[in-house]
Amino acid sequence: MIRATPLLLLFVAGVAAADPRVGPASNPEAHEDWGGTPDAALSHDIGLTDEELAALLQKLSHADVSQRREGAAEIRRNAMGSESTIRKALYANQGARNDQIRAAMRLAQKLDADDILHALLLLNPSDETHREGLRAALRVVTMLFALHDLNSLVGYKIMLAFSGRHAGAFRQLVGNMMVTRGLDALPALVYGRGSKDKELHMFSVAWIREMGNPLLSEQIQGIRNPRRLAQLLEAYASVNDLSTIDVTLSMANHESVFVRRAARSALAAYGRNARWQLRRQYENTFSQPPKGDTDFEQWRQALYDFWDQERIKDALREFERGQQAATAGDFEAMHQHYSRVLLDEPLFVRRGEMATSYLSWSKQLEKTGAFQRAEEMNRLALRLSDADSMTRAMAGAGMDWLAAEVALQGGAANIHVYRRIADADPTHEGAAQRVVTLLPESDERRQLFRKGIGVSLCIFLALLIAYFRLRRPRASRENFP
């Protein structure tokens, strides 16, 4: 079980660092995902290309219903990372007039109003009367369902922005899909409520009402995904909804780093509007009013510092135990203590010291021949170390060293890698030895040889000059007694 832990810690410790964006954006609509806390998304490189999506959409026009179903299922399975590609395809010319698309949607609703995609797949796209409309409607609805399956803010944004297209033929469908998602879709609707586009604004307001206008306290309790909760706080701040300040302040000490950071950024965006709530919280926390000459920003920071110290008390104790184990050379025990710290506090303030201990363990493991385990610990040191620190440089050199040693055992020595390691970590004796001794034909070896010849020649010339200078006076005395 312990051996699998480093991979988990790599994700937990690095997840927040991988998401530098946080807080309400000044112009949310300028961002693909509204600019706040992003969903945990994979690279677009794994998504469908324009050509691949076009081929699958073409499959939706096949006369065989099983082929149409297969094409729709494939699009939905591969939506992750394909958001931009789907967006472009949605706004492309669908080859049908709006009235034809609307007629096809009505036909499908009569067949199965509860599952419009199923109904469209059953309808024959070769029907002369509704051919263009059916094909266009099926393409669009399939892509909307694919975005809906993602349950991501960027997917909802695309759906909302598209809802008014084709004379609103898909507006009802998009609204129903948002309500089906419930509170998970609410941040997107709040952003839509604050849109400069009046049509999108009214659409979002109407569907929030359709949800029952849930109270903010109900929203907070109903959203389980920390990122989605962070997005909700950012959405309210982006529309400057002052009624949410109290709840946002209560979230500033949330156990989730995503929620905590979003709440604090949102409070900064509210600025002086949050002054009285901060003052009341300060008095409740410290049992005294803030000093008259301090500013509300200082009150806010005092609260954050107090909460952070209280929250990490247990983590600090666990960290100290880990440090003691590391000093005693019991790295397995150290690892268990550090693991508990990082699971609770991925951004633990003293994680740079952890990195140093993991690096020491990696080098010890390497000496015993446990190269795979050494690589795991070295990778942990790399991810936990502070940017631009010597520990990070040494951890990076350690990763290169382990890879180079594996390559060397396979007969593929790379002098350039060893040079880079020696430059990054001057204390790494192994890399320097590899460059000088294990690769005798290297430039360094030849340079050392030339330097040795040069030094020897200089010594020889110096001795020769000294010899002639000492000999000259003797010759003079012999000639002139």
C-alpha positions in Angstrom: 0.0 0.0 0.0 2.8 2.4 0.9 4.5 1.9 -2.5 1.4 3.3 -4.3 1.4 6.4 -2.1 4.0 8.5 -4.0 1.8 8.5 -7.1 -1.2 9.8 -5.0 1.0 12.4 -3.3 2.3 13.6 -6.7 -1.3 14.3 -7.7 -2.3 15.8 -4.4 0.8 18.0 -3.9 0.9 19.1 -7.4 -2.8 19.7 -8.2 -3.0 23.1 -6.7 0.3 24.2 -8.3 -1.1 23.1 -11.7 -4.0 25.5 -11.4 -2.6 29.0 -10.9 -5.9 30.7 -11.9 -8.3 31.3 -9.1 -10.8 33.9 -8.2 -13.5 35.8 -10.2 -12.2 37.1 -13.6 -12.7 40.8 -14.4 -14.1 39.8 -17.8 -15.4 36.3 -17.4 -16.8 36.0 -21.0 -13.3 36.6 -22.4 -12.2 33.2 -21.0 -13.0 29.8 -22.4 -14.1 28.6 -19.0 -15.0 32.0 -17.5 -11.5 32.4 -16.0 -11.9 31.2 -12.4 -11.0 27.8 -10.8 -10.8 25.4 -13.7 -12.3 22.0 -13.8 -9.8 19.1 -13.6 -9.3 18.7 -17.3 -7.0 16.7 -19.5 -5.0 18.0 -22.4 -6.7 18.9 -25.7 -4.2 16.7 -27.3 -6.3 13.6 -26.3 -9.5 15.0 -27.8 -11.0 14.6 -31.2 -9.4 16.5 -34.1 -11.7 18.5 -36.5 -11.3 15.7 -39.0 -12.1 12.9 -36.6 -15.2 14.7 -35.3 -16.4 15.4 -38.9 -16.1 11.7 -39.7 -18.2 10.8 -36.7 -20.8 13.4 -37.5 -21.0 12.1 -41.0 -21.7 8.7 -39.5 -24.9 10.2 -38.0 -26.4 10.4 -41.5 -26.0 6.7 -42.2 -29.1 4.8 -43.2 -28.4 2.0 -40.7 -29.6 3.1 -37.2 -26.9 1.0 -35.5 -24.3 3.0 -37.3 -25.9 6.2 -36.2 -26.0 5.0 -32.6 -22.3 4.0 -32.8 -21.3 7.4 -34.1 -23.3 9.2 -31.4 -21.8 7.0 -28.6 -18.3 7.6 -30.0 -18.7 11.4 -29.9 -20.0 11.3 -26.3 -17.2 9.0 -25.2 -14.5 11.3 -26.6 -15.8 14.6 -25.6 -13.2 15.1 -22.9 -10.5 17.4 -24.4 -12.7 18.0 -27.5 -14.5 21.1 -26.2 -13.0 23.5 -28.7 -13.5 21.1 -31.6 -17.2 20.6 -30.6 -17.7 24.3 -30.3 -16.5 24.9 -33.8 -18.6 22.1 -35.2 -21.7 23.5 -33.4 -21.3 26.9 -35.0 -20.6 25.5 -38.4 -23.2 25.5 -41.2 -25.5 22.5 -40.5 -26.9 22.5 -44.0 -30.5 23.2 -43.0 -32.8 26.2 -42.4 -34.0 27.1 -39.0 -37.6 26.1 -39.8 -36.4 22.7 -41.0 -34.5 22.1 -37.8 -37.4 23.2 -35.7 -39.8 20.8 -37.5 -37.4 17.9 -37.0 -37.2 18.7 -33.3 -41.0 18.7 -33.0 -41.2 15.4 -34.8 -38.6 13.9 -32.4 -40.5 15.3 -29.4 -43.7 13.5 -30.5 -41.8 10.3 -30.8 -40.0 10.5 -27.4 -40.2 13.7 -25.5 -38.2 12.3 -22.6 -35.2 11.3 -24.7 -34.8 13.6 -27.7 -31.5 12.1 -28.8 -32.9 8.5 -28.8 -35.9 9.8 -30.9 -33.6 11.5 -33.4 -31.5 8.4 -33.8 -34.6 6.4 -34.6 -35.8 8.8 -37.2 -34.6 8.0 -40.8 -32.3 10.8 -42.0 -33.0 9.7 -45.6 -36.7 10.8 -45.2 -37.2 13.2 -48.2 -39.6 15.5 -46.2 -37.4 16.1 -43.1 -33.9 14.9 -44.3 -31.9 18.2 -43.9 -33.6 19.1 -40.7 -33.2 15.7 -39.1 -29.5 15.5 -40.0 -28.8 18.9 -38.7 -30.8 18.4 -35.5 -29.2 15.0 -34.8 -25.7 16.5 -35.2 -26.4 19.4 -32.9 -28.2 17.4 -30.2 -25.5 14.7 -30.2 -22.8 17.4 -29.5 -24.9 19.1 -26.8 -25.3 15.7 -25.1 -21.6 15.2 -25.3 -20.9 18.5 -23.6 -23.6 17.8 -21.0 -21.9 14.5 -20.2 -18.7 16.3 -19.3 -20.3 18.1 -16.3 -17.8 20.9 -16.7 -18.0 24.7 -16.6 -16.6 25.1 -20.0 -19.1 22.6 -21.4 -22.0 24.4 -19.8 -20.7 27.7 -21.1 -20.7 26.4 -24.7 -24.2 25.1 -24.3 -25.6 28.3 -22.8 -23.9 30.5 -25.4 -25.3 28.3 -28.2 -28.8 28.1 -26.8 -30.1 31.0 -28.8 -28.8 29.8 -32.1 -31.1 28.6 -34.9 -33.9 30.9 -33.7 -33.9 29.2 -30.3 -34.7 25.7 -31.7 -32.6 24.1 -28.9 -33.3 26.6 -26.1 -35.8 24.4 -24.3 -33.5 21.4 -24.6 -30.5 23.2 -23.2 -32.5 24.6 -20.3 -33.9 21.2 -19.4 -30.4 19.7 -19.5 -29.1 22.4 -17.2 -32.0 21.8 -14.7 -31.3 18.0 -14.9 -27.8 18.6 -13.7 -29.2 20.6 -10.8 -26.8 22.6 -8.6 -23.7 21.4 -10.6 -24.9 23.6 -13.4 -25.7 26.6 -11.2 -22.3 28.3 -11.4 -22.7 28.4 -15.2 -26.2 29.9 -14.9 -25.0 32.5 -12.4 -22.3 33.5 -14.8 -25.0 33.6 -17.6 -27.1 35.8 -15.4 -24.4 38.4 -15.3 -23.8 38.2 -19.1 -23.8 41.4 -21.2 -25.8 39.5 -23.7 -29.4 40.3 -22.7 -30.8 37.1 -24.3 -28.4 34.9 -22.4 -29.1 36.9 -19.2 -32.8 36.4 -19.4 -32.4 32.7 -20.3 -30.2 32.1 -17.3 -32.5 34.0 -14.9 -35.5 31.9 -16.2 -33.8 28.6 -15.7 -32.5 29.5 -12.2 -36.1 30.1 -11.4 -37.0 26.8 -13.0 -34.6 25.2 -10.5 -36.7 26.7 -7.7 -34.3 29.6 -6.9 -32.4 27.6 -4.3 -31.1 29.5 -1.3 -27.4 30.0 -1.2 -27.2 27.9 2.0 -28.9 25.1 0.0 -26.5 25.5 -2.8 -23.5 25.3 -0.6 -24.8 22.1 1.1 -25.8 20.6 -2.3 -22.6 20.9 -4.2 -20.1 18.2 -3.3 -17.3 18.9 -5.8 -14.9 21.4 -4.3 -14.0 22.9 -7.6 -17.6 23.4 -8.5 -18.2 25.1 -5.1 -15.2 27.3 -5.7 -16.7 28.2 -9.2 -20.0 29.1 -7.6 -18.4 31.6 -5.2 -16.4 33.1 -8.0 -19.5 33.3 -10.2 -21.4 35.3 -7.5 -18.4 37.6 -7.0 -18.1 38.2 -10.8 -21.7 39.5 -10.8 -21.1 41.4 -7.6 -23.9 39.7 -5.6 -23.4 41.3 -2.2 -25.9 39.0 -0.6 -23.4 36.2 -0.7 -20.6 37.9 1.2 -21.5 36.3 4.6 -21.4 32.8 3.1 -18.3 33.5 1.1 -16.5 34.7 4.3 -17.5 31.4 6.0 -16.0 29.5 3.1 -12.6 31.3 3.5 -11.6 28.7 6.1 -12.9 25.7 4.1 -11.0 22.4 4.3 -10.6 22.4 0.5 -7.8 24.5 -0.9 -9.9 25.2 -4.0 -12.8 26.6 -2.0 -10.6 28.4 0.4 -8.6 30.2 -2.3 -11.7 31.0 -4.3 -13.5 32.5 -1.3 -10.5 34.7 -0.4 -10.2 35.9 -3.9 -13.9 36.6 -4.0 -13.7 38.6 -0.8 -10.8 40.7 -2.3 -13.0 41.3 -5.3 -15.9 42.5 -3.0 -13.4 45.0 -1.5 -14.9 47.5 0.9 -18.4 46.0 0.5 -17.2 43.2 2.8 -15.9 45.6 5.5 -18.7 45.1 8.1 -18.8 41.4 7.7 -15.1 41.2 8.2 -15.3 43.4 11.3 -18.0 41.2 12.8 -16.0 38.1 12.1 -12.8 39.7 13.6 -14.7 40.5 16.8 -16.2 37.0 17.0 -12.8 35.3 16.4 -10.5 37.5 18.6 -13.1 38.6 21.2 -12.2 42.2 20.6 -12.8 44.8 17.9 -10.0 45.6 15.5 -7.8 48.6 16.2 -9.2 51.8 14.8 -6.2 52.6 12.7 -6.1 49.3 10.9 -7.7 48.7 7.5 -10.2 46.0 6.6 -7.6 44.3 4.4 -5.5 43.9 7.6 -8.5 42.4 9.4 -8.9 40.0 6.6 -5.3 38.9 6.6 -5.3 38.5 10.4 -8.3 36.2 10.1 -6.6 34.2 7.4 -3.3 33.8 9.4 -5.2 32.7 12.5 -7.3 30.2 10.6 -4.3 28.8 8.7 -2.3 28.3 11.9 -5.3 26.5 13.6 -6.0 24.4 10.6 -2.4 23.0 10.2 -1.7 22.4 13.9 -2.1 18.7 13.5 -0.2 18.7 10.3 2.7 20.5 12.0 2.9 17.9 14.7 2.9 15.1 12.1 5.5 17.0 10.1 7.8 17.2 13.2 7.5 13.5 13.7 8.5 13.0 10.1 11.5 15.3 10.6 12.6 13.3 13.7 12.3 10.0 11.7 14.3 11.4 8.9 17.1 12.6 11.3 17.1 9.1 12.8 17.4 7.6 9.3 14.0 5.9 9.4 12.8 7.1 6.1 9.9 4.7 5.8 8.4 6.1 9.0 9.2 9.6 7.7 7.3 8.8 4.5 4.2 7.7 6.5 4.2 10.9 8.5 4.7 13.2 5.5 2.0 11.3 3.6 -0.6 12.2 6.2 0.5 15.8 6.1 0.2 16.1 2.4 -3.1 14.4 2.2 -4.6 17.0 4.6 -2.5 20.0 3.4 -1.3 19.7 -0.2 0.2 23.1 0.0 1.9 22.6 3.4 4.1 25.6 4.1 7.2 23.6 4.9 7.0 21.1 2.0 10.4 22.4 0.8 12.0 20.7 3.8 10.1 17.5 3.0 11.7 17.7 -0.5 15.2 17.7 1.0 14.4 14.7 3.2 13.0 12.8 0.2 16.1 13.6 -1.8 18.3 12.2 0.9 16.3 9.0 0.9 16.5 8.8 -2.9 20.2 8.9 -2.8 20.3 6.2 0.0 18.0 3.9 -2.0 20.2 4.4 -5.1 23.3 3.2 -3.2 21.4 0.0 -2.3 20.4 -0.6 -5.9 16.7 0.1 -5.4 16.6 2.4 -8.5 12.8 2.3 -9.1 12.0 3.2 -5.5 14.8 5.9 -5.6 13.1 7.4 -8.7 9.7 7.6 -6.9 11.3 9.5 -4.0 13.3 11.7 -6.3 10.1 12.6 -8.2 8.4 13.5 -4.9 11.4 15.7 -4.0 11.1 17.4 -7.4 7.4 18.1 -7.0 7.6 19.3 -3.4 10.6 21.5 -3.7 10.3 25.3 -4.1 10.7 26.9 -7.5 14.3 28.0 -8.2 15.6 26.3 -5.1 18.8 24.3 -5.0 16.8 21.3 -3.9 14.7 21.4 -7.1 17.9 21.7 -9.2 19.4 18.7 -7.4 16.2 16.7 -7.7 16.0 17.4 -11.4 19.6 16.3 -11.8 18.8 13.2 -9.8 16.0 12.3 -12.2 18.4 12.8 -15.2 21.0 10.7 -13.4 18.8 7.7 -12.8 17.6 7.8 -16.4 21.2 8.1 -17.7 22.3 5.2 -15.6 19.6 2.9 -17.0 20.6 4.0 -20.5 24.2 3.3 -19.7 23.5 -0.2 -18.5 21.8 -0.7 -21.9 24.9 0.5 -23.7 23.6 3.9 -24.6 25.9 6.4 -22.7 25.1 10.1 -23.2 27.9 12.4 -22.3 25.7 15.5 -22.7 23.2 14.3 -20.0 26.1 13.7 -17.5 27.4 17.2 -18.3 24.0 18.7 -17.6 23.8 16.8 -14.3 27.2 18.0 -13.2 26.3 21.6 -14.1 22.9 21.4 -12.2 24.4 19.7 -9.1 28.1 20.4 -8.6 28.0 18.1 -5.6 27.0 15.1 -7.7 30.2 13.0 -7.7 28.8 10.2 -9.8 28.1 12.5 -12.9 31.6 14.0 -12.8 33.2 10.5 -12.5 31.1 9.3 -15.5 32.3 12.2 -17.6 36.0 11.9 -16.8 36.6 8.2 -16.2 33.9 6.0 -17.6 33.9 7.8 -21.0 37.6 8.0 -21.9 36.9 9.4 -25.3 35.0 12.4 -24.0 36.0 16.0 -24.6 36.8 16.4 -20.9 39.2 13.4 -21.0 41.0 14.9 -24.0 41.1 18.3 -22.4 42.6 16.9 -19.2 45.2 15.1 -21.3 46.1 18.3 -23.2 46.2 20.2 -19.9 48.6 17.6 -18.5 50.9 17.8 -21.5 50.9 21.6 -21.3 51.8 21.6 -17.6 54.5 19.0 -18.1 56.0 21.0 -21.0 56.0 24.2 -18.9 57.8 22.4 -16.1 60.4 21.0 -18.5 61.1 24.4 -20.1 61.4 26.0 -16.6 63.9 23.4 -15.6 65.8 23.8 -18.8 66.1 27.6 -18.4 67.2 27.2 -14.8 69.9 24.7 -15.9 71.4 27.1 -18.5 71.3 30.0 -16.1 73.2 28.0 -13.4 75.7 26.7 -16.0 76.6 30.1 -17.5 78.5 31.5 -14.4 80.6 28.3 -14.1 81.8 28.7 -17.7 82.7 32.3 -17.1 84.9 31.4 -14.1 86.8 28.7 -16.0 87.7 31.1 -18.8 88.8 34.0 -16.5 90.8 32.8 -13.5 
